[in-house]
Amino acid sequence: MSNTTVPNAPQANSDSMVGYVLGPFFLITLVGVVVAVGGPASPSSASHV
């Protein structure tokens, strides 16, 4: 029982840290790619005017 709980505790902590860091990082990267490509999210690219 103890053997199964020991490796499980650090695993959950590591997973939480990775998600907390990758969460905003992935969002910023996605936004940067969209802006660089010139997607519909960028108001600067107004081809209508």
C-alpha positions in Angstrom: 0.0 0.0 0.0 2.7 2.4 1.0 4.6 1.6 -2.2 1.7 2.6 -4.4 1.1 5.9 -2.5 4.8 7.1 -2.6 5.3 7.3 -6.3 1.7 8.6 -6.8 2.2 11.7 -4.6 5.2 13.3 -6.5 3.6 12.3 -9.9 0.5 14.4 -9.1 2.6 17.3 -8.0 4.7 17.2 -11.1 1.7 17.0 -13.3 0.1 20.0 -11.6 3.3 22.0 -12.1 3.6 21.0 -15.8 0.0 22.0 -16.5 0.3 25.3 -14.6 3.4 26.2 -16.7 2.3 24.7 -20.0 -1.2 26.2 -19.7 -0.4 29.9 -20.2 2.7 29.1 -22.2 0.7 27.2 -24.8 -1.9 30.0 -24.9 0.7 32.7 -25.5 2.4 30.6 -28.2 -1.0 30.0 -29.9 -1.8 33.7 -29.9 1.6 34.6 -31.2 1.3 32.2 -34.1 -2.2 33.5 -35.0 -1.0 37.1 -34.9 2.2 36.2 -36.9 0.1 34.4 -39.6 -2.4 37.3 -39.6 -5.6 35.4 -38.6 -9.0 36.9 -38.0 -8.1 37.5 -34.4 -5.8 40.4 -35.4 -7.7 43.7 -35.9 -4.6 45.3 -37.5 -5.1 43.2 -40.6 -8.1 45.1 -41.9 -8.2 44.1 -45.6 -11.8 45.4 -45.8 -10.8 49.0 -45.6 
